[in-house]
Amino acid sequence: MRPPPISKNDEQFAAMGLEFVYGKEGIALPELNDLFEKVGFPRRDPEKLKVALENTYHLIWIRSTKQSRLARLGQLVGFGRATSDGVLSATIWDVAIAPAWQRVGLGRALMERLTARLVEDGIPTITLYAEPNVVGLYEKLGFLKDPEGIRGMAFQRRKKDKERAPALAGRR
């Protein structure tokens, strides 16, 4: 399997005042939660988010290397991560680009780099969950919607169940 080609190199992004960072070192959890909130994702409990990052297989984030009207120096402007067993499959999660930086190729660039890392590791199956408005981007990168009729599914606690959980815990 071949990774998607890198459409813009790191030097082009450096000229824009942006740097791709590999690994969780340097990420401030409150700032990551702020980014999630800006793109419409739910804020995460900081302790659970810390554990999630510790259990992440590959993680890429983007920081501003210049002070500008769009970002302060060092600001987190993009993020994505993948969990994996390291040999058979990986799932990409939490891809987020700050609204001020959307439509300049950062989401594509982040996904190209993250996918390339997984492919280079020999992982044959890479999946992701996508918001409806970005499905087209992922298809351009080679991801397939419902390949061979396969449907993605998720088991999640419903809102009603979450609200009842504290009451049920008191009965024990």
Disulfide bonds with the S-S distance in Angstrom:
none
